[in-house]
Amino acid sequence: MTKKDFDLIAACLGGAQADQKNDVSTVEDVSQRLILELSLENPRFNEAIFRDRVEYWRSVHCTEGG
């Protein structure tokens, strides 16, 4: 997987977190599972950077959504 793939996943999670219809605990559970799998996929995977990207995309979706 490439950095672009990881950012796409972060964008999807950020959008899900911005959508208030989603259960926050479910989104966090999916995030944790993805973090585990992505770290197994790439030993250089950085959870902090990934979470920062999720937060960035959440803020973008919140801004766009009104």
PDBQT receptor file of N, H, CA, C and O in Angstrom, charges set to zero:
ATOM      1  N   MET A   1       0.836  -1.177   0.000  1.00  0.00    +0.000 N 
ATOM      2  CA  MET A   1       0.000   0.000   0.000  1.00  0.00    +0.000 C 
ATOM      3  C   MET A   1       0.885   1.247   0.000  1.00  0.00    +0.000 C 
ATOM      4  O   MET A   1       2.005   1.247   0.512  1.00  0.00    +0.000 OA
ATOM      5  N   THR A   2       0.353   2.279  -0.579  1.00  0.00    +0.000 N 
ATOM      6  H   THR A   2      -0.557   2.279  -0.994  1.00  0.00    +0.000 HD
ATOM      7  CA  THR A   2       1.104   3.527  -0.653  1.00  0.00    +0.000 C 
ATOM      8  C   THR A   2       0.568   4.533   0.366  1.00  0.00    +0.000 C 
ATOM      9  O   THR A   2      -0.474   4.326   0.987  1.00  0.00    +0.000 OA
ATOM     10  N   LYS A   3       1.315   5.625   0.515  1.00  0.00    +0.000 N 
ATOM     11  H   LYS A   3       2.161   5.794   0.010  1.00  0.00    +0.000 HD
ATOM     12  CA  LYS A   3       0.873   6.711   1.395  1.00  0.00    +0.000 C 
ATOM     13  C   LYS A   3      -0.494   7.232   0.934  1.00  0.00    +0.000 C 
ATOM     14  O   LYS A   3      -1.330   7.610   1.754  1.00  0.00    +0.000 OA
ATOM     15  N   LYS A   4      -0.705   7.246  -0.356  1.00  0.00    +0.000 N 
ATOM     16  H   LYS A   4      -0.026   6.938  -1.022  1.00  0.00    +0.000 HD
ATOM     17  CA  LYS A   4      -1.985   7.692  -0.915  1.00  0.00    +0.000 C 
ATOM     18  C   LYS A   4      -3.126   6.774  -0.449  1.00  0.00    +0.000 C 
ATOM     19  O   LYS A   4      -4.222   7.246  -0.145  1.00  0.00    +0.000 OA
ATOM     20  N   ASP A   5      -2.862   5.465  -0.395  1.00  0.00    +0.000 N 
ATOM     21  H   ASP A   5      -1.972   5.082  -0.641  1.00  0.00    +0.000 HD
ATOM     22  CA  ASP A   5      -3.870   4.514   0.090  1.00  0.00    +0.000 C 
ATOM     23  C   ASP A   5      -4.200   4.780   1.558  1.00  0.00    +0.000 C 
ATOM     24  O   ASP A   5      -5.367   4.786   1.950  1.00  0.00    +0.000 OA
ATOM     25  N   PHE A   6      -3.164   4.998   2.362  1.00  0.00    +0.000 N 
ATOM     26  H   PHE A   6      -2.216   4.993   2.044  1.00  0.00    +0.000 HD
ATOM     27  CA  PHE A   6      -3.375   5.276   3.776  1.00  0.00    +0.000 C 
ATOM     28  C   PHE A   6      -4.172   6.564   3.968  1.00  0.00    +0.000 C 
ATOM     29  O   PHE A   6      -5.024   6.644   4.853  1.00  0.00    +0.000 OA
ATOM     30  N   ASP A   7      -3.898   7.559   3.147  1.00  0.00    +0.000 N 
ATOM     31  H   ASP A   7      -3.206   7.494   2.428  1.00  0.00    +0.000 HD
ATOM     32  CA  ASP A   7      -4.621   8.826   3.259  1.00  0.00    +0.000 C 
ATOM     33  C   ASP A   7      -6.085   8.650   2.835  1.00  0.00    +0.000 C 
ATOM     34  O   ASP A   7      -6.976   9.278   3.407  1.00  0.00    +0.000 OA
ATOM     35  N   LEU A   8      -6.327   7.811   1.853  1.00  0.00    +0.000 N 
ATOM     36  H   LEU A   8      -5.603   7.301   1.388  1.00  0.00    +0.000 HD
ATOM     37  CA  LEU A   8      -7.699   7.531   1.441  1.00  0.00    +0.000 C 
ATOM     38  C   LEU A   8      -8.485   6.907   2.593  1.00  0.00    +0.000 C 
ATOM     39  O   LEU A   8      -9.629   7.282   2.844  1.00  0.00    +0.000 OA
ATOM     40  N   ILE A   9      -7.875   5.966   3.281  1.00  0.00    +0.000 N 
ATOM     41  H   ILE A   9      -6.945   5.661   3.077  1.00  0.00    +0.000 HD
ATOM     42  CA  ILE A   9      -8.527   5.330   4.428  1.00  0.00    +0.000 C 
ATOM     43  C   ILE A   9      -8.781   6.365   5.521  1.00  0.00    +0.000 C 
ATOM     44  O   ILE A   9      -9.857   6.385   6.117  1.00  0.00    +0.000 OA
ATOM     45  N   ALA A  10      -7.809   7.215   5.783  1.00  0.00    +0.000 N 
ATOM     46  H   ALA A  10      -6.934   7.199   5.298  1.00  0.00    +0.000 HD
ATOM     47  CA  ALA A  10      -7.964   8.267   6.788  1.00  0.00    +0.000 C 
ATOM     48  C   ALA A  10      -9.101   9.215   6.403  1.00  0.00    +0.000 C 
ATOM     49  O   ALA A  10      -9.876   9.639   7.260  1.00  0.00    +0.000 OA
ATOM     50  N   ALA A  11      -9.197   9.542   5.123  1.00  0.00    +0.000 N 
ATOM     51  H   ALA A  11      -8.568   9.198   4.427  1.00  0.00    +0.000 HD
ATOM     52  CA  ALA A  11     -10.266  10.430   4.651  1.00  0.00    +0.000 C 
ATOM     53  C   ALA A  11     -11.635   9.796   4.880  1.00  0.00    +0.000 C 
ATOM     54  O   ALA A  11     -12.582  10.475   5.277  1.00  0.00    +0.000 OA
ATOM     55  N   CYS A  12     -11.733   8.508   4.631  1.00  0.00    +0.000 N 
ATOM     56  H   CYS A  12     -10.964   7.956   4.308  1.00  0.00    +0.000 HD
ATOM     57  CA  CYS A  12     -13.010   7.808   4.850  1.00  0.00    +0.000 C 
ATOM     58  C   CYS A  12     -13.383   7.800   6.326  1.00  0.00    +0.000 C 
ATOM     59  O   CYS A  12     -14.540   8.039   6.674  1.00  0.00    +0.000 OA
ATOM     60  N   LEU A  13     -12.423   7.529   7.185  1.00  0.00    +0.000 N 
ATOM     61  H   LEU A  13     -11.484   7.335   6.902  1.00  0.00    +0.000 HD
ATOM     62  CA  LEU A  13     -12.687   7.535   8.623  1.00  0.00    +0.000 C 
ATOM     63  C   LEU A  13     -13.043   8.935   9.110  1.00  0.00    +0.000 C 
ATOM     64  O   LEU A  13     -13.947   9.103   9.928  1.00  0.00    +0.000 OA
ATOM     65  N   GLY A  14     -12.337   9.928   8.610  1.00  0.00    +0.000 N 
ATOM     66  H   GLY A  14     -11.602   9.791   7.945  1.00  0.00    +0.000 HD
ATOM     67  CA  GLY A  14     -12.644  11.304   8.989  1.00  0.00    +0.000 C 
ATOM     68  C   GLY A  14     -14.053  11.694   8.589  1.00  0.00    +0.000 C 
ATOM     69  O   GLY A  14     -14.756  12.367   9.342  1.00  0.00    +0.000 OA
ATOM     70  N   GLY A  15     -14.463  11.272   7.406  1.00  0.00    +0.000 N 
ATOM     71  H   GLY A  15     -13.892  10.725   6.795  1.00  0.00    +0.000 HD
ATOM     72  CA  GLY A  15     -15.822  11.546   6.949  1.00  0.00    +0.000 C 
ATOM     73  C   GLY A  15     -16.853  10.844   7.814  1.00  0.00    +0.000 C 
ATOM     74  O   GLY A  15     -17.905  11.406   8.119  1.00  0.00    +0.000 OA
ATOM     75  N   ALA A  16     -16.550   9.613   8.209  1.00  0.00    +0.000 N 
ATOM     76  H   ALA A  16     -15.696   9.156   7.961  1.00  0.00    +0.000 HD
ATOM     77  CA  ALA A  16     -17.473   8.868   9.071  1.00  0.00    +0.000 C 
ATOM     78  C   ALA A  16     -17.594   9.528  10.441  1.00  0.00    +0.000 C 
ATOM     79  O   ALA A  16     -18.681   9.579  11.014  1.00  0.00    +0.000 OA
ATOM     80  N   GLN A  17     -16.479  10.033  10.964  1.00  0.00    +0.000 N 
ATOM     81  H   GLN A  17     -15.595   9.992  10.498  1.00  0.00    +0.000 HD
ATOM     82  CA  GLN A  17     -16.522  10.711  12.256  1.00  0.00    +0.000 C 
ATOM     83  C   GLN A  17     -17.280  12.023  12.167  1.00  0.00    +0.000 C 
ATOM     84  O   GLN A  17     -17.923  12.430  13.134  1.00  0.00    +0.000 OA
ATOM     85  N   ALA A  18     -17.216  12.686  11.032  1.00  0.00    +0.000 N 
ATOM     86  H   ALA A  18     -16.693  12.356  10.246  1.00  0.00    +0.000 HD
ATOM     87  CA  ALA A  18     -17.904  13.965  10.860  1.00  0.00    +0.000 C 
ATOM     88  C   ALA A  18     -19.415  13.774  10.724  1.00  0.00    +0.000 C 
ATOM     89  O   ALA A  18     -20.194  14.672  11.041  1.00  0.00    +0.000 OA
ATOM     90  N   ASP A  19     -19.814  12.609  10.254  1.00  0.00    +0.000 N 
ATOM     91  H   ASP A  19     -19.181  11.879   9.996  1.00  0.00    +0.000 HD
ATOM     92  CA  ASP A  19     -21.233  12.309  10.071  1.00  0.00    +0.000 C 
ATOM     93  C   ASP A  19     -21.835  11.916  11.411  1.00  0.00    +0.000 C 
ATOM     94  O   ASP A  19     -21.581  10.818  11.907  1.00  0.00    +0.000 OA
ATOM     95  N   GLN A  20     -22.611  12.781  11.986  1.00  0.00    +0.000 N 
ATOM     96  H   GLN A  20     -22.818  13.673  11.583  1.00  0.00    +0.000 HD
ATOM     97  CA  GLN A  20     -23.132  12.562  13.331  1.00  0.00    +0.000 C 
ATOM     98  C   GLN A  20     -24.126  11.410  13.406  1.00  0.00    +0.000 C 
ATOM     99  O   GLN A  20     -24.529  11.019  14.502  1.00  0.00    +0.000 OA
ATOM    100  N   LYS A  21     -24.524  10.867  12.276  1.00  0.00    +0.000 N 
ATOM    101  H   LYS A  21     -24.197  11.185  11.386  1.00  0.00    +0.000 HD
ATOM    102  CA  LYS A  21     -25.428   9.715  12.279  1.00  0.00    +0.000 C 
ATOM    103  C   LYS A  21     -24.691   8.444  12.687  1.00  0.00    +0.000 C 
ATOM    104  O   LYS A  21     -25.317   7.477  13.121  1.00  0.00    +0.000 OA
ATOM    105  N   ASN A  22     -23.360   8.438  12.550  1.00  0.00    +0.000 N 
ATOM    106  H   ASN A  22     -22.851   9.223  12.198  1.00  0.00    +0.000 HD
ATOM    107  CA  ASN A  22     -22.578   7.255  12.885  1.00  0.00    +0.000 C 
ATOM    108  C   ASN A  22     -22.334   7.169  14.378  1.00  0.00    +0.000 C 
ATOM    109  O   ASN A  22     -22.165   8.186  15.052  1.00  0.00    +0.000 OA
ATOM    110  N   ASP A  23     -22.318   5.958  14.884  1.00  0.00    +0.000 N 
ATOM    111  H   ASP A  23     -22.456   5.133  14.337  1.00  0.00    +0.000 HD
ATOM    112  CA  ASP A  23     -22.001   5.703  16.278  1.00  0.00    +0.000 C 
ATOM    113  C   ASP A  23     -20.494   5.886  16.453  1.00  0.00    +0.000 C 
ATOM    114  O   ASP A  23     -19.704   5.184  15.823  1.00  0.00    +0.000 OA
ATOM    115  N   VAL A  24     -20.098   6.831  17.311  1.00  0.00    +0.000 N 
ATOM    116  H   VAL A  24     -20.740   7.402  17.823  1.00  0.00    +0.000 HD
ATOM    117  CA  VAL A  24     -18.679   7.156  17.502  1.00  0.00    +0.000 C 
ATOM    118  C   VAL A  24     -17.887   5.933  17.944  1.00  0.00    +0.000 C 
ATOM    119  O   VAL A  24     -16.760   5.737  17.488  1.00  0.00    +0.000 OA
ATOM    120  N   SER A  25     -18.447   5.109  18.818  1.00  0.00    +0.000 N 
ATOM    121  H   SER A  25     -19.363   5.268  19.188  1.00  0.00    +0.000 HD
ATOM    122  CA  SER A  25     -17.707   3.938  19.288  1.00  0.00    +0.000 C 
ATOM    123  C   SER A  25     -17.472   2.941  18.157  1.00  0.00    +0.000 C 
ATOM    124  O   SER A  25     -16.440   2.271  18.135  1.00  0.00    +0.000 OA
ATOM    125  N   THR A  26     -18.397   2.836  17.233  1.00  0.00    +0.000 N 
ATOM    126  H   THR A  26     -19.235   3.381  17.251  1.00  0.00    +0.000 HD
ATOM    127  CA  THR A  26     -18.214   1.948  16.089  1.00  0.00    +0.000 C 
ATOM    128  C   THR A  26     -17.099   2.459  15.189  1.00  0.00    +0.000 C 
ATOM    129  O   THR A  26     -16.256   1.681  14.742  1.00  0.00    +0.000 OA
ATOM    130  N   VAL A  27     -17.089   3.748  14.922  1.00  0.00    +0.000 N 
ATOM    131  H   VAL A  27     -17.773   4.380  15.285  1.00  0.00    +0.000 HD
ATOM    132  CA  VAL A  27     -16.038   4.332  14.090  1.00  0.00    +0.000 C 
ATOM    133  C   VAL A  27     -14.682   4.149  14.763  1.00  0.00    +0.000 C 
ATOM    134  O   VAL A  27     -13.703   3.819  14.093  1.00  0.00    +0.000 OA
ATOM    135  N   GLU A  28     -14.609   4.355  16.072  1.00  0.00    +0.000 N 
ATOM    136  H   GLU A  28     -15.404   4.623  16.616  1.00  0.00    +0.000 HD
ATOM    137  CA  GLU A  28     -13.342   4.171  16.790  1.00  0.00    +0.000 C 
ATOM    138  C   GLU A  28     -12.893   2.707  16.751  1.00  0.00    +0.000 C 
ATOM    139  O   GLU A  28     -11.701   2.430  16.624  1.00  0.00    +0.000 OA
ATOM    140  N   ASP A  29     -13.834   1.775  16.860  1.00  0.00    +0.000 N 
ATOM    141  H   ASP A  29     -14.803   2.000  16.963  1.00  0.00    +0.000 HD
ATOM    142  CA  ASP A  29     -13.506   0.350  16.784  1.00  0.00    +0.000 C 
ATOM    143  C   ASP A  29     -12.912   0.019  15.415  1.00  0.00    +0.000 C 
ATOM    144  O   ASP A  29     -11.905  -0.683  15.322  1.00  0.00    +0.000 OA
ATOM    145  N   VAL A  30     -13.534   0.521  14.366  1.00  0.00    +0.000 N 
ATOM    146  H   VAL A  30     -14.352   1.091  14.441  1.00  0.00    +0.000 HD
ATOM    147  CA  VAL A  30     -13.014   0.293  13.007  1.00  0.00    +0.000 C 
ATOM    148  C   VAL A  30     -11.639   0.933  12.872  1.00  0.00    +0.000 C 
ATOM    149  O   VAL A  30     -10.737   0.343  12.277  1.00  0.00    +0.000 OA
ATOM    150  N   SER A  31     -11.472   2.130  13.418  1.00  0.00    +0.000 N 
ATOM    151  H   SER A  31     -12.204   2.608  13.902  1.00  0.00    +0.000 HD
ATOM    152  CA  SER A  31     -10.172   2.803  13.372  1.00  0.00    +0.000 C 
ATOM    153  C   SER A  31      -9.094   1.949  14.031  1.00  0.00    +0.000 C 
ATOM    154  O   SER A  31      -8.012   1.768  13.473  1.00  0.00    +0.000 OA
ATOM    155  N   GLN A  32      -9.389   1.428  15.209  1.00  0.00    +0.000 N 
ATOM    156  H   GLN A  32     -10.268   1.575  15.663  1.00  0.00    +0.000 HD
ATOM    157  CA  GLN A  32      -8.406   0.601  15.926  1.00  0.00    +0.000 C 
ATOM    158  C   GLN A  32      -8.046  -0.645  15.129  1.00  0.00    +0.000 C 
ATOM    159  O   GLN A  32      -6.877  -1.021  15.051  1.00  0.00    +0.000 OA
ATOM    160  N   ARG A  33      -9.041  -1.279  14.542  1.00  0.00    +0.000 N 
ATOM    161  H   ARG A  33      -9.991  -0.973  14.605  1.00  0.00    +0.000 HD
ATOM    162  CA  ARG A  33      -8.779  -2.487  13.746  1.00  0.00    +0.000 C 
ATOM    163  C   ARG A  33      -7.933  -2.163  12.513  1.00  0.00    +0.000 C 
ATOM    164  O   ARG A  33      -7.023  -2.910  12.154  1.00  0.00    +0.000 OA
ATOM    165  N   LEU A  34      -8.251  -1.041  11.877  1.00  0.00    +0.000 N 
ATOM    166  H   LEU A  34      -8.990  -0.434  12.169  1.00  0.00    +0.000 HD
ATOM    167  CA  LEU A  34      -7.460  -0.627  10.713  1.00  0.00    +0.000 C 
ATOM    168  C   LEU A  34      -6.028  -0.300  11.105  1.00  0.00    +0.000 C 
ATOM    169  O   LEU A  34      -5.092  -0.677  10.400  1.00  0.00    +0.000 OA
ATOM    170  N   ILE A  35      -5.850   0.390  12.210  1.00  0.00    +0.000 N 
ATOM    171  H   ILE A  35      -6.611   0.696  12.782  1.00  0.00    +0.000 HD
ATOM    172  CA  ILE A  35      -4.505   0.730  12.677  1.00  0.00    +0.000 C 
ATOM    173  C   ILE A  35      -3.681  -0.537  12.890  1.00  0.00    +0.000 C 
ATOM    174  O   ILE A  35      -2.515  -0.597  12.501  1.00  0.00    +0.000 OA
ATOM    175  N   LEU A  36      -4.283  -1.537  13.503  1.00  0.00    +0.000 N 
ATOM    176  H   LEU A  36      -5.230  -1.488  13.819  1.00  0.00    +0.000 HD
ATOM    177  CA  LEU A  36      -3.573  -2.804  13.704  1.00  0.00    +0.000 C 
ATOM    178  C   LEU A  36      -3.180  -3.425  12.371  1.00  0.00    +0.000 C 
ATOM    179  O   LEU A  36      -2.029  -3.816  12.178  1.00  0.00    +0.000 OA
ATOM    180  N   GLU A  37      -4.141  -3.516  11.449  1.00  0.00    +0.000 N 
ATOM    181  H   GLU A  37      -5.077  -3.198  11.606  1.00  0.00    +0.000 HD
ATOM    182  CA  GLU A  37      -3.863  -4.151  10.161  1.00  0.00    +0.000 C 
ATOM    183  C   GLU A  37      -2.862  -3.347   9.329  1.00  0.00    +0.000 C 
ATOM    184  O   GLU A  37      -1.994  -3.922   8.672  1.00  0.00    +0.000 OA
ATOM    185  N   LEU A  38      -2.983  -2.031   9.358  1.00  0.00    +0.000 N 
ATOM    186  H   LEU A  38      -3.688  -1.564   9.891  1.00  0.00    +0.000 HD
ATOM    187  CA  LEU A  38      -2.056  -1.204   8.581  1.00  0.00    +0.000 C 
ATOM    188  C   LEU A  38      -0.640  -1.280   9.138  1.00  0.00    +0.000 C 
ATOM    189  O   LEU A  38       0.330  -1.234   8.381  1.00  0.00    +0.000 OA
ATOM    190  N   SER A  39      -0.518  -1.394  10.449  1.00  0.00    +0.000 N 
ATOM    191  H   SER A  39      -1.306  -1.431  11.064  1.00  0.00    +0.000 HD
ATOM    192  CA  SER A  39       0.820  -1.523  11.034  1.00  0.00    +0.000 C 
ATOM    193  C   SER A  39       1.441  -2.882  10.700  1.00  0.00    +0.000 C 
ATOM    194  O   SER A  39       2.662  -3.004  10.597  1.00  0.00    +0.000 OA
ATOM    195  N   LEU A  40       0.604  -3.887  10.536  1.00  0.00    +0.000 N 
ATOM    196  H   LEU A  40      -0.388  -3.788  10.620  1.00  0.00    +0.000 HD
ATOM    197  CA  LEU A  40       1.113  -5.193  10.105  1.00  0.00    +0.000 C 
ATOM    198  C   LEU A  40       1.497  -5.157   8.623  1.00  0.00    +0.000 C 
ATOM    199  O   LEU A  40       2.454  -5.811   8.207  1.00  0.00    +0.000 OA
ATOM    200  N   GLU A  41       0.755  -4.397   7.841  1.00  0.00    +0.000 N 
ATOM    201  H   GLU A  41      -0.022  -3.865   8.178  1.00  0.00    +0.000 HD
ATOM    202  CA  GLU A  41       1.028  -4.248   6.407  1.00  0.00    +0.000 C 
ATOM    203  C   GLU A  41       2.337  -3.516   6.158  1.00  0.00    +0.000 C 
ATOM    204  O   GLU A  41       3.101  -3.865   5.258  1.00  0.00    +0.000 OA
ATOM    205  N   ASN A  42       2.585  -2.482   6.980  1.00  0.00    +0.000 N 
ATOM    206  H   ASN A  42       1.964  -2.198   7.711  1.00  0.00    +0.000 HD
ATOM    207  CA  ASN A  42       3.765  -1.646   6.771  1.00  0.00    +0.000 C 
ATOM    208  C   ASN A  42       4.425  -1.366   8.128  1.00  0.00    +0.000 C 
ATOM    209  O   ASN A  42       3.872  -0.627   8.942  1.00  0.00    +0.000 OA
ATOM    210  N   PRO A  43       5.601  -1.952   8.373  1.00  0.00    +0.000 N 
ATOM    211  CA  PRO A  43       6.275  -1.747   9.658  1.00  0.00    +0.000 C 
ATOM    212  C   PRO A  43       6.600  -0.273   9.939  1.00  0.00    +0.000 C 
ATOM    213  O   PRO A  43       6.801   0.097  11.096  1.00  0.00    +0.000 OA
ATOM    214  N   ARG A  44       6.652   0.557   8.920  1.00  0.00    +0.000 N 
ATOM    215  H   ARG A  44       6.489   0.257   7.981  1.00  0.00    +0.000 HD
ATOM    216  CA  ARG A  44       6.937   1.991   9.113  1.00  0.00    +0.000 C 
ATOM    217  C   ARG A  44       5.664   2.806   9.352  1.00  0.00    +0.000 C 
ATOM    218  O   ARG A  44       5.726   4.026   9.505  1.00  0.00    +0.000 OA
ATOM    219  N   PHE A  45       4.519   2.137   9.384  1.00  0.00    +0.000 N 
ATOM    220  H   PHE A  45       4.469   1.146   9.261  1.00  0.00    +0.000 HD
ATOM    221  CA  PHE A  45       3.247   2.823   9.626  1.00  0.00    +0.000 C 
ATOM    222  C   PHE A  45       3.327   3.568  10.954  1.00  0.00    +0.000 C 
ATOM    223  O   PHE A  45       3.786   3.029  11.961  1.00  0.00    +0.000 OA
ATOM    224  N   ASN A  46       2.867   4.828  10.934  1.00  0.00    +0.000 N 
ATOM    225  H   ASN A  46       2.495   5.266  10.116  1.00  0.00    +0.000 HD
ATOM    226  CA  ASN A  46       2.929   5.676  12.122  1.00  0.00    +0.000 C 
ATOM    227  C   ASN A  46       1.500   6.007  12.556  1.00  0.00    +0.000 C 
ATOM    228  O   ASN A  46       0.795   6.756  11.880  1.00  0.00    +0.000 OA
ATOM    229  N   GLU A  47       1.087   5.448  13.674  1.00  0.00    +0.000 N 
ATOM    230  H   GLU A  47       1.660   4.839  14.224  1.00  0.00    +0.000 HD
ATOM    231  CA  GLU A  47      -0.279   5.637  14.158  1.00  0.00    +0.000 C 
ATOM    232  C   GLU A  47      -0.596   7.107  14.420  1.00  0.00    +0.000 C 
ATOM    233  O   GLU A  47      -1.688   7.570  14.091  1.00  0.00    +0.000 OA
ATOM    234  N   ALA A  48       0.330   7.832  14.998  1.00  0.00    +0.000 N 
ATOM    235  H   ALA A  48       1.218   7.456  15.265  1.00  0.00    +0.000 HD
ATOM    236  CA  ALA A  48       0.089   9.248  15.317  1.00  0.00    +0.000 C 
ATOM    237  C   ALA A  48      -0.166  10.065  14.050  1.00  0.00    +0.000 C 
ATOM    238  O   ALA A  48      -1.077  10.892  14.010  1.00  0.00    +0.000 OA
ATOM    239  N   ILE A  49       0.635   9.828  13.030  1.00  0.00    +0.000 N 
ATOM    240  H   ILE A  49       1.375   9.156  13.063  1.00  0.00    +0.000 HD
ATOM    241  CA  ILE A  49       0.439  10.545  11.768  1.00  0.00    +0.000 C 
ATOM    242  C   ILE A  49      -0.912  10.161  11.156  1.00  0.00    +0.000 C 
ATOM    243  O   ILE A  49      -1.640  11.017  10.653  1.00  0.00    +0.000 OA
ATOM    244  N   PHE A  50      -1.232   8.879  11.204  1.00  0.00    +0.000 N 
ATOM    245  H   PHE A  50      -0.640   8.184  11.613  1.00  0.00    +0.000 HD
ATOM    246  CA  PHE A  50      -2.504   8.412  10.659  1.00  0.00    +0.000 C 
ATOM    247  C   PHE A  50      -3.676   9.069  11.381  1.00  0.00    +0.000 C 
ATOM    248  O   PHE A  50      -4.614   9.541  10.738  1.00  0.00    +0.000 OA
ATOM    249  N   ARG A  51      -3.630   9.102  12.699  1.00  0.00    +0.000 N 
ATOM    250  H   ARG A  51      -2.868   8.719  13.221  1.00  0.00    +0.000 HD
ATOM    251  CA  ARG A  51      -4.704   9.741  13.475  1.00  0.00    +0.000 C 
ATOM    252  C   ARG A  51      -4.791  11.238  13.164  1.00  0.00    +0.000 C 
ATOM    253  O   ARG A  51      -5.885  11.800  13.110  1.00  0.00    +0.000 OA
ATOM    254  N   ASP A  52      -3.647  11.878  12.961  1.00  0.00    +0.000 N 
ATOM    255  H   ASP A  52      -2.758  11.422  13.005  1.00  0.00    +0.000 HD
ATOM    256  CA  ASP A  52      -3.649  13.292  12.566  1.00  0.00    +0.000 C 
ATOM    257  C   ASP A  52      -4.362  13.478  11.231  1.00  0.00    +0.000 C 
ATOM    258  O   ASP A  52      -5.125  14.428  11.058  1.00  0.00    +0.000 OA
ATOM    259  N   ARG A  53      -4.113  12.573  10.289  1.00  0.00    +0.000 N 
ATOM    260  H   ARG A  53      -3.493  11.802  10.429  1.00  0.00    +0.000 HD
ATOM    261  CA  ARG A  53      -4.766  12.659   8.976  1.00  0.00    +0.000 C 
ATOM    262  C   ARG A  53      -6.270  12.419   9.102  1.00  0.00    +0.000 C 
ATOM    263  O   ARG A  53      -7.061  13.088   8.437  1.00  0.00    +0.000 OA
ATOM    264  N   VAL A  54      -6.667  11.472   9.947  1.00  0.00    +0.000 N 
ATOM    265  H   VAL A  54      -6.024  10.929  10.487  1.00  0.00    +0.000 HD
ATOM    266  CA  VAL A  54      -8.097  11.236  10.180  1.00  0.00    +0.000 C 
ATOM    267  C   VAL A  54      -8.738  12.514  10.727  1.00  0.00    +0.000 C 
ATOM    268  O   VAL A  54      -9.806  12.924  10.272  1.00  0.00    +0.000 OA
ATOM    269  N   GLU A  55      -8.081  13.137  11.704  1.00  0.00    +0.000 N 
ATOM    270  H   GLU A  55      -7.213  12.804  12.074  1.00  0.00    +0.000 HD
ATOM    271  CA  GLU A  55      -8.605  14.371  12.293  1.00  0.00    +0.000 C 
ATOM    272  C   GLU A  55      -8.668  15.487  11.248  1.00  0.00    +0.000 C 
ATOM    273  O   GLU A  55      -9.634  16.249  11.200  1.00  0.00    +0.000 OA
ATOM    274  N   TYR A  56      -7.644  15.574  10.424  1.00  0.00    +0.000 N 
ATOM    275  H   TYR A  56      -6.860  14.956  10.463  1.00  0.00    +0.000 HD
ATOM    276  CA  TYR A  56      -7.658  16.577   9.346  1.00  0.00    +0.000 C 
ATOM    277  C   TYR A  56      -8.876  16.374   8.453  1.00  0.00    +0.000 C 
ATOM    278  O   TYR A  56      -9.615  17.320   8.180  1.00  0.00    +0.000 OA
ATOM    279  N   TRP A  57      -9.084  15.143   7.999  1.00  0.00    +0.000 N 
ATOM    280  H   TRP A  57      -8.484  14.374   8.221  1.00  0.00    +0.000 HD
ATOM    281  CA  TRP A  57     -10.200  14.884   7.091  1.00  0.00    +0.000 C 
ATOM    282  C   TRP A  57     -11.535  15.051   7.798  1.00  0.00    +0.000 C 
ATOM    283  O   TRP A  57     -12.511  15.455   7.165  1.00  0.00    +0.000 OA
ATOM    284  N   ARG A  58     -11.609  14.752   9.100  1.00  0.00    +0.000 N 
ATOM    285  H   ARG A  58     -10.816  14.424   9.614  1.00  0.00    +0.000 HD
ATOM    286  CA  ARG A  58     -12.840  14.981   9.850  1.00  0.00    +0.000 C 
ATOM    287  C   ARG A  58     -13.171  16.470   9.825  1.00  0.00    +0.000 C 
ATOM    288  O   ARG A  58     -14.317  16.862   9.603  1.00  0.00    +0.000 OA
ATOM    289  N   SER A  59     -12.149  17.291  10.055  1.00  0.00    +0.000 N 
ATOM    290  H   SER A  59     -11.219  16.972  10.235  1.00  0.00    +0.000 HD
ATOM    291  CA  SER A  59     -12.382  18.741  10.065  1.00  0.00    +0.000 C 
ATOM    292  C   SER A  59     -12.783  19.249   8.681  1.00  0.00    +0.000 C 
ATOM    293  O   SER A  59     -13.611  20.154   8.572  1.00  0.00    +0.000 OA
ATOM    294  N   VAL A  60     -12.208  18.682   7.634  1.00  0.00    +0.000 N 
ATOM    295  H   VAL A  60     -11.536  17.948   7.722  1.00  0.00    +0.000 HD
ATOM    296  CA  VAL A  60     -12.584  19.071   6.257  1.00  0.00    +0.000 C 
ATOM    297  C   VAL A  60     -14.045  18.721   6.006  1.00  0.00    +0.000 C 
ATOM    298  O   VAL A  60     -14.797  19.532   5.466  1.00  0.00    +0.000 OA
ATOM    299  N   HIS A  61     -14.448  17.511   6.396  1.00  0.00    +0.000 N 
ATOM    300  H   HIS A  61     -13.836  16.852   6.834  1.00  0.00    +0.000 HD
ATOM    301  CA  HIS A  61     -15.831  17.093   6.173  1.00  0.00    +0.000 C 
ATOM    302  C   HIS A  61     -16.798  17.919   7.018  1.00  0.00    +0.000 C 
ATOM    303  O   HIS A  61     -17.896  18.233   6.558  1.00  0.00    +0.000 OA
ATOM    304  N   CYS A  62     -16.417  18.271   8.226  1.00  0.00    +0.000 N 
ATOM    305  H   CYS A  62     -15.525  18.016   8.599  1.00  0.00    +0.000 HD
ATOM    306  CA  CYS A  62     -17.277  19.114   9.075  1.00  0.00    +0.000 C 
ATOM    307  C   CYS A  62     -17.462  20.476   8.442  1.00  0.00    +0.000 C 
ATOM    308  O   CYS A  62     -18.566  21.020   8.447  1.00  0.00    +0.000 OA
ATOM    309  N   THR A  63     -16.395  21.032   7.900  1.00  0.00    +0.000 N 
ATOM    310  H   THR A  63     -15.498  20.590   7.896  1.00  0.00    +0.000 HD
ATOM    311  CA  THR A  63     -16.454  22.345   7.255  1.00  0.00    +0.000 C 
ATOM    312  C   THR A  63     -17.336  22.299   6.005  1.00  0.00    +0.000 C 
ATOM    313  O   THR A  63     -18.148  23.193   5.769  1.00  0.00    +0.000 OA
ATOM    314  N   GLU A  64     -17.161  21.243   5.214  1.00  0.00    +0.000 N 
ATOM    315  H   GLU A  64     -16.501  20.517   5.405  1.00  0.00    +0.000 HD
ATOM    316  CA  GLU A  64     -17.934  21.125   3.975  1.00  0.00    +0.000 C 
ATOM    317  C   GLU A  64     -19.402  20.827   4.258  1.00  0.00    +0.000 C 
ATOM    318  O   GLU A  64     -20.293  21.251   3.521  1.00  0.00    +0.000 OA
ATOM    319  N   GLY A  65     -19.635  20.090   5.344  1.00  0.00    +0.000 N 
ATOM    320  H   GLY A  65     -18.911  19.746   5.943  1.00  0.00    +0.000 HD
ATOM    321  CA  GLY A  65     -21.005  19.684   5.653  1.00  0.00    +0.000 C 
ATOM    322  C   GLY A  65     -21.836  20.770   6.297  1.00  0.00    +0.000 C 
ATOM    323  O   GLY A  65     -23.036  20.584   6.499  1.00  0.00    +0.000 OA
ATOM    324  N   GLY A  66     -21.234  21.894   6.626  1.00  0.00    +0.000 N 
ATOM    325  H   GLY A  66     -20.259  22.045   6.463  1.00  0.00    +0.000 HD
ATOM    326  CA  GLY A  66     -22.010  22.984   7.199  1.00  0.00    +0.000 C 
ATOM    327  C   GLY A  66     -21.694  23.216   8.582  1.00  0.00    +0.000 C 
ATOM    328  O   GLY A  66     -22.270  24.108   9.206  1.00  0.00    +0.000 OA
TER     329      GLY A  66
